[in-house]
Amino acid sequence: MSKLKLGTIPDDKPVKLTIELPAAIHRDLVAYGNALGRETGQGVVQPAKLIGPMLARFMATDRAFAKSRRAELISKAAQPGKPRSEQTA
């Protein structure tokens, strides 16, 4: 079996969102959760627990997003007249 892109799902404090998914995507998430559970030995991973790490992985590997994010942070850091604590808030 090939190695999945996600590893063990961390157990941290979630933020609740309500979303609608096409049934096919939900079925794929269920299947992915089963495969990930077998691969990591953590048991079946519920679809809701997969979405956050999948989105994080997607954003971390999106070069255009990373470039945009860096430019935004540099722009905020360069704003004159604001204390540094306000720039990062």
C-alpha positions in Angstrom: 0.0 0.0 0.0 1.3 3.5 -0.8 1.9 6.0 1.9 -1.0 8.4 2.4 -0.2 12.2 2.5 -1.7 12.6 5.9 -0.2 11.2 9.1 -1.6 10.9 12.6 -4.4 13.4 13.2 -3.5 15.7 16.1 -6.1 16.1 18.9 -6.3 19.8 19.4 -9.1 22.3 20.2 -11.4 22.5 17.2 -13.4 25.4 15.8 -16.9 24.3 14.8 -18.0 24.8 11.2 -21.0 23.6 9.3 -20.4 22.6 5.7 -22.2 20.7 3.0 -20.3 18.2 0.9 -21.3 16.2 -2.1 -22.1 12.6 -1.2 -19.2 11.3 -3.4 -16.7 13.4 -1.4 -18.2 12.2 1.9 -17.8 8.6 0.7 -14.2 9.3 -0.3 -13.5 10.9 3.1 -15.0 7.8 4.9 -12.8 5.5 2.8 -9.7 7.7 3.4 -10.4 7.7 7.1 -10.6 3.9 7.1 -7.3 3.7 5.1 -5.6 6.2 7.3 -6.7 4.4 10.5 -5.3 1.2 9.2 -2.0 2.8 8.1 -1.4 4.8 11.4 -3.0 2.3 13.8 -5.2 4.9 15.4 -8.5 3.3 14.4 -11.1 4.7 12.0 -10.7 8.5 11.5 -14.1 10.2 11.1 -14.5 12.5 8.0 -14.9 15.6 10.1 -11.4 15.0 11.6 -9.9 14.7 8.2 -11.0 18.0 6.7 -8.9 20.3 8.8 -5.6 18.5 8.2 -6.4 18.0 4.5 -7.0 21.7 4.1 -3.9 22.6 6.1 -1.8 20.2 3.9 -3.3 21.7 0.7 -2.6 25.2 1.8 1.0 24.3 2.9 1.8 22.9 -0.5 0.1 25.7 -2.6 3.0 27.8 -3.7 0.8 30.7 -4.9 -0.9 30.9 -1.5 2.5 30.8 0.3 3.8 33.6 -1.9 0.7 35.7 -1.3 0.8 35.1 2.4 4.5 36.1 2.6 3.8 39.3 0.7 0.9 40.1 3.0 3.0 39.6 6.1 5.8 41.7 4.7 3.3 44.4 3.8 1.9 44.5 7.3 5.3 44.5 8.9 6.3 47.5 6.8 3.3 49.7 7.9 4.8 52.8 9.6 3.4 54.2 12.7 1.8 51.1 14.2 3.3 49.3 17.2 4.4 45.8 16.2 1.7 44.2 18.4 -1.0 45.8 16.3 0.7 44.7 13.0 0.5 41.0 13.8 -3.1 41.1 15.2 
